[in-house]
Amino acid sequence: MAGGKLSARQKMINLMYLIFIAMLALNMSKEVLSAFGLMNEKLTESNEAATERNAAFMEGLAAKVDEQPAKYRPLKADADQIDKLATDFNSYLDDLKAQMTAKVEDPKDYEVMDKGDFLDNHFFKGDKLKPEGEEFLNQIAKFRDGVSNILAGNPELASMADDVKKKFATEPVKNRDGNTIDWLDYHYKGFPLVASLTKMTQLQADIKTTESEVLSSMLAGEQVKQLSMRNYQAIVIPEKTAFFSGENFKGKVVLGRFDNTMNFDKIVVNGSEIENTQAGQVVLDFPAGAVGEREINGTLEFKEGDSIVPIPIKSTYAVVPKPNSATISADKMNVVYRGVNNPMTISFAGISDNNVSASGPGLSKGSGVGKYNMVPTSGKEVTINVTGTLPDGSKVSDRATFRIKDIPKPVGVLAGQDGSFSLPRNNVEIGRVEAKLLDFDFDLPLNVTGFKFKVPGQPSVTVQGNRLNSAAKNALRKAKRGDTVQIFEIRSTSSGPKIKPAAPILIELSN
């Protein structure tokens, strides 16, 4: 362009044109580098939100283990393994990224990150991998295989194990020319530093997303299993724990998850088939038998799908010749809860209520035969002493010790749902945040006084009251469809005891 039979002026014009094109190319390159940098910042912000969301999940799961250890401890063990795998891999990548930018004076000056020398020298030596390159592949394999092996042990999550293997696969790749290239060469060799940095951050995003999806699916699977009829347990509730010789045994058999609409196909108790049921309960009425410990055995049968599911009935009761011990039982539970009124029934078998006296810290007489109220305030245990006067004027006494527990941690509720669920954006915006004590037998209304609201990519918003304020609504409007918003640190008050913060709510926006 600057040669040939041209005038000196034309040659100069052509040369300046070439310089101008080169400058445009240089500016475009800087724009591309800056775009990678901005993408890296956005991914970093999203990863921070994902970290908070996963931490909240683990905290909520730990609370469930405290409340129901037998049900949730195995799930928590698997979740802990997955969380450790994710944390270790993420920490390794954080350290590697720090090494990549160690010599960059301004970590946000992306236009100077146009060289690929660091990873080319760190991972490769000619056409071969250095130990550092092998370590990078080993870290990916450790996370991939560790998570997939845990999932493979659960038939319901086996498909997720395949997804994890695909997402973190490191097999050789074919380029546009059809040539097979090693995975590490294809993705990281010769790329600008900022591009490789962004890829590392994206890999961290994949780790956190995988952890979130796996943990949520594991919990959802556990909840489905717990709703199965196979997890119900027959419970024998006698009218009293000791009976005199010649009396009829009176009591009830109910299921652990009581449902007054339950209908049984067959009931067998002590070898006899019976049909005496009332509102989902099997009512028992038969001779108590001779003095001593007696057993109740049988089965409850019902249909589940196309099969018959049997639930065994097994319990014991004592038949005694005369009253020699007190019957002390909490009407609603095996423990008493601090700060609330715990109804109790206290009696001596065979002794009228007016000849029975009971005492203990926080215990007072209620209305009705054998009815008392217990309001424990301090300590970990409370002992109740009971004295009965027999017809001959002699005294008998007994005592019982109950554990004192704090009010359990409530769960956050929005639109009647708790935990992790999907809702339209408008329902979230106008919904009222509640705190509820699930499976808690006392009527203890809670009043939500405040919470925090988090939208991916947006700072957390502190809200006073039980509905989104204007700042939270503005943040919600910036969320995209499919984003998971979080309501956490839900604070509430009651008419009595102090209430712990409620478990968080995770909501996937459906529009």
Secondary structure, 3 states (H helix, E strand, C coil): CCCCCCCHHHHHHHHHHHHHHHHHHHHHHHHHHHHHHHHHHHHHHHHHHHHHHHHHHHHHHHHHHHHCHHHHHHHHHHHHHHHHHHHHHHHHHHHHHHHHCCCCCCCCCHHHCCCCHHHHHHHEECCEECHHHHHHHHHHHHHHHHHHHHHHCCHHHHHHHHHHHHHCCCCCEECCCCCEECHHHHHHCCCCHHHHHHHHHHHHHHHHHHHHHHHHHHHHHHHHHHCCHHHCCEEEEECCCEECCCCEEEEEEEECCCCCCCCCCEEEECCEECCCEECCEEEEEEECCCCEEEEEEEEEEEEECCEEEEEEEEEEEEECCCCCCEEEEECCCCCEECCCCEEEEEEECCCCHHHEEEECCCEEECCCCCEEEECCCCCCEEEEEEEEECCCCCEEEEEEEEEEECCCCCEEEECCEECEEEECHHHHHHCEEEEECCCCCCCCCCEEEEEEEECCCCCCEEEECCECCHHHHHHHHCCCCCCEEEEEEEEEECCCCCCCCEECEEEEECC
